[in-house]
């Protein structure tokens, strides 16, 4: 104790305990990669304070918007299985590997996207390209809508899974990991500003008109 000059085991009975300062909590790698127009919501709290999270849109996300690649550790077996998430595998150097995400510091935000249970709630399709897994929107996603994914037809065969819920169009999945820009302008759902490309909309930090 610096006040009484004594070396003590535990707190000082005369001057009391020290005021403990806690370090700031740093978000995980996966949470830091979340685009600004998406947000995480706690859907359920299980035993041991385990949070079940979902990814939701904050702005309108156009059809044919591509996300990825999915970040995970290549593994011959899964160390962490969650029945609400898709199991993902890739073909690398002639071998088939799982994309394992045992914790939030070895993946990106795509690890939080839950699987679609039916055709109505599916908004994303997962597919493999050049040894990486990407998600692409199969329809426009409105604000406050959860992003949910299922396998593309070819990827479902690779994963030995059931067929996709949504009938795929020939142009849903681009051949290269660069999505085409639509001819129509991109519109911010909050301030209604228009942009020529999705990249401009993505970097746009808007202020809703009712707050100006």
C-alpha positions as CSV (number, residue, x, y, z in Angstrom):
1,X,0.0,0.0,0.0
2,X,1.5,3.3,-1.1
3,X,-0.4,5.2,1.6
4,X,0.9,3.3,4.6
5,X,4.1,1.9,3.0
6,X,3.3,-1.7,3.9
7,X,3.6,-4.8,1.7
8,X,0.3,-6.7,2.2
9,X,-1.3,-9.9,1.1
10,X,-4.7,-8.9,-0.2
11,X,-6.3,-5.4,0.3
12,X,-5.2,-2.9,2.9
13,X,-7.4,-3.0,6.0
14,X,-6.8,0.7,6.7
15,X,-7.1,2.2,3.2
16,X,-9.3,-0.4,1.5
17,X,-9.0,-2.2,-1.9
18,X,-7.5,-0.8,-5.1
19,X,-9.8,0.7,-7.8
20,X,-9.5,-1.9,-10.6
21,X,-9.4,-0.5,-14.2
22,X,-10.5,-3.0,-16.9
23,X,-9.0,-3.1,-20.4
24,X,-11.3,-2.1,-23.3
25,X,-13.0,-5.1,-24.9
26,X,-11.7,-5.5,-28.5
27,X,-14.2,-6.9,-31.1
28,X,-13.1,-10.2,-32.7
29,X,-11.6,-10.4,-36.1
30,X,-14.9,-11.8,-37.5
31,X,-17.0,-8.9,-36.1
32,X,-14.5,-6.3,-37.3
33,X,-14.9,-7.5,-40.9
34,X,-18.7,-6.9,-40.9
35,X,-19.6,-4.4,-43.7
36,X,-21.1,-1.2,-42.4
37,X,-24.5,-1.9,-44.0
38,X,-24.9,-5.2,-42.1
39,X,-25.4,-5.7,-38.4
40,X,-25.3,-8.6,-36.0
41,X,-28.3,-9.3,-33.7
42,X,-28.6,-11.7,-30.8
43,X,-31.4,-14.1,-31.6
44,X,-31.1,-16.4,-28.6
45,X,-29.1,-16.7,-25.4
46,X,-28.3,-20.3,-24.4
47,X,-26.8,-21.8,-21.3
48,X,-23.3,-20.4,-20.4
49,X,-24.2,-17.0,-22.1
50,X,-23.8,-18.6,-25.5
51,X,-25.2,-16.1,-28.1
52,X,-26.9,-17.3,-31.2
53,X,-26.3,-14.5,-33.7
54,X,-27.8,-13.6,-37.1
55,X,-26.6,-11.2,-39.8
56,X,-29.2,-8.5,-40.9
57,X,-29.3,-5.9,-43.6
58,X,-29.3,-2.2,-42.6
59,X,-29.8,-1.0,-46.2
60,X,-31.2,-2.5,-49.4
61,X,-28.8,-5.0,-50.8
62,X,-29.3,-5.6,-54.5
63,X,-29.6,-9.0,-56.2
64,X,-26.3,-10.4,-57.6
65,X,-24.2,-8.8,-54.8
66,X,-21.2,-11.0,-54.0
67,X,-19.6,-11.5,-50.6
68,X,-16.4,-13.3,-49.8
69,X,-14.3,-15.2,-49.9
70,X,-15.3,-17.1,-46.7
71,X,-12.4,-17.1,-44.2
72,X,-11.6,-20.2,-42.2
73,X,-8.9,-22.7,-41.4
74,X,-8.4,-25.7,-43.7
75,X,-9.0,-28.8,-41.8
76,X,-9.6,-32.5,-42.4
77,X,-12.3,-32.5,-39.8
78,X,-14.6,-30.0,-38.1
79,X,-13.6,-28.9,-34.5
80,X,-16.8,-26.9,-34.1
81,X,-20.2,-27.9,-35.5
82,X,-23.2,-25.6,-35.4
83,X,-26.5,-27.0,-36.8
84,X,-27.7,-23.5,-37.7
85,X,-24.6,-22.9,-40.0
86,X,-23.7,-24.4,-43.3
87,X,-20.8,-26.9,-43.4
88,X,-18.4,-25.7,-46.0
89,X,-15.7,-27.6,-47.8
90,X,-13.2,-26.7,-50.6
91,X,-11.0,-28.6,-53.0
92,X,-7.4,-27.7,-52.7
93,X,-4.3,-29.4,-54.2
94,X,-6.5,-32.5,-54.9
95,X,-7.7,-32.8,-51.4
96,X,-11.1,-32.0,-49.8
97,X,-10.9,-29.8,-46.7
98,X,-13.4,-28.2,-44.3
99,X,-13.4,-24.5,-43.8
100,X,-13.3,-24.7,-40.0
101,X,-14.0,-21.6,-37.7
102,X,-13.5,-22.8,-34.1
103,X,-13.5,-19.2,-32.9
104,X,-14.2,-15.7,-34.1
105,X,-10.6,-14.7,-34.5
106,X,-9.9,-17.2,-37.3
107,X,-12.9,-16.3,-39.5
108,X,-14.7,-13.4,-41.0
109,X,-18.3,-12.2,-40.6
110,X,-19.6,-14.8,-43.0
111,X,-19.3,-17.4,-40.3
112,X,-22.4,-15.8,-38.6
113,X,-24.7,-16.3,-41.6
114,X,-27.3,-18.9,-40.7
115,X,-28.6,-21.6,-43.1
116,X,-31.9,-21.2,-44.8
117,X,-34.6,-23.7,-43.8
118,X,-36.9,-23.1,-46.8
119,X,-37.2,-21.2,-50.1
120,X,-38.9,-18.2,-48.6
121,X,-36.1,-17.2,-46.2
122,X,-33.1,-18.0,-48.5
123,X,-31.4,-14.8,-49.6
124,X,-27.9,-16.1,-50.4
125,X,-26.4,-19.0,-52.4
126,X,-23.0,-20.5,-51.5
127,X,-20.6,-21.8,-54.2
128,X,-17.0,-22.6,-54.7
129,X,-14.7,-20.7,-57.1
130,X,-10.9,-21.3,-57.5
131,X,-10.7,-23.0,-54.1
132,X,-12.7,-20.3,-52.3
133,X,-16.3,-20.1,-51.1
134,X,-18.4,-17.0,-51.9
135,X,-22.0,-16.0,-51.1
136,X,-24.1,-14.2,-53.7
137,X,-27.6,-12.7,-53.2
138,X,-30.3,-14.4,-55.2
139,X,-32.9,-11.6,-54.6
140,X,-33.0,-8.1,-53.3
141,X,-32.6,-8.0,-49.5
142,X,-34.7,-5.4,-47.7
143,X,-33.5,-3.6,-44.5
144,X,-34.0,-5.5,-41.2
145,X,-34.0,-8.8,-43.2
146,X,-31.8,-11.6,-42.1
147,X,-29.2,-13.0,-44.5
148,X,-29.6,-16.8,-44.9
149,X,-27.8,-19.1,-47.2
150,X,-27.9,-22.5,-48.9
151,X,-25.7,-24.4,-51.4
152,X,-25.7,-23.7,-55.1
153,X,-26.7,-26.7,-57.2
154,X,-23.2,-27.8,-58.2
155,X,-21.8,-27.1,-54.7
156,X,-24.6,-29.1,-53.2
157,X,-23.4,-32.1,-55.2
158,X,-19.9,-31.5,-54.1
159,X,-21.0,-31.3,-50.5
160,X,-23.3,-34.4,-51.0
161,X,-26.2,-32.3,-49.7
162,X,-29.8,-31.9,-50.8
163,X,-30.8,-29.7,-53.7
164,X,-31.1,-25.9,-53.3
165,X,-34.4,-24.3,-52.3
166,X,-34.4,-21.6,-54.9
167,X,-34.4,-22.5,-58.6
168,X,-31.1,-21.1,-59.8
169,X,-30.7,-18.8,-62.8
170,X,-27.8,-19.3,-65.2
171,X,-26.4,-15.9,-64.2
172,X,-26.7,-16.1,-60.4
173,X,-23.1,-17.1,-59.9
174,X,-20.4,-15.2,-61.9
175,X,-17.5,-17.1,-63.4
176,X,-15.1,-14.8,-61.7
177,X,-15.1,-13.4,-58.1
178,X,-16.0,-9.9,-59.4
179,X,-19.8,-9.2,-59.5
180,X,-21.2,-7.4,-62.5
181,X,-22.5,-3.8,-61.9
182,X,-26.2,-3.4,-62.8
183,X,-27.3,-0.7,-65.3
184,X,-29.8,0.7,-62.8
185,X,-28.5,3.1,-60.1
186,X,-27.9,1.9,-56.5
187,X,-30.2,3.6,-54.1
188,X,-29.6,4.2,-50.4
189,X,-32.7,3.0,-48.4
190,X,-32.1,5.7,-45.7
191,X,-31.5,9.0,-47.6
192,X,-32.5,7.8,-51.1
193,X,-29.3,9.0,-52.7
194,X,-28.4,7.2,-55.9
195,X,-25.0,5.9,-56.9
196,X,-23.6,4.5,-60.2
197,X,-21.9,1.5,-58.6
198,X,-22.3,-0.6,-55.5
199,X,-18.8,0.3,-54.3
200,X,-19.9,3.9,-54.0
201,X,-23.1,3.0,-52.1
202,X,-21.1,0.7,-49.8
203,X,-18.7,3.5,-48.9
204,X,-21.5,6.0,-48.5
205,X,-22.1,7.2,-44.9
206,X,-25.6,8.6,-45.0
207,X,-27.7,10.6,-42.6
208,X,-31.5,9.9,-42.8
209,X,-33.5,12.9,-43.9
210,X,-35.6,12.8,-40.7
211,X,-32.3,13.4,-38.7
212,X,-31.0,16.3,-40.8
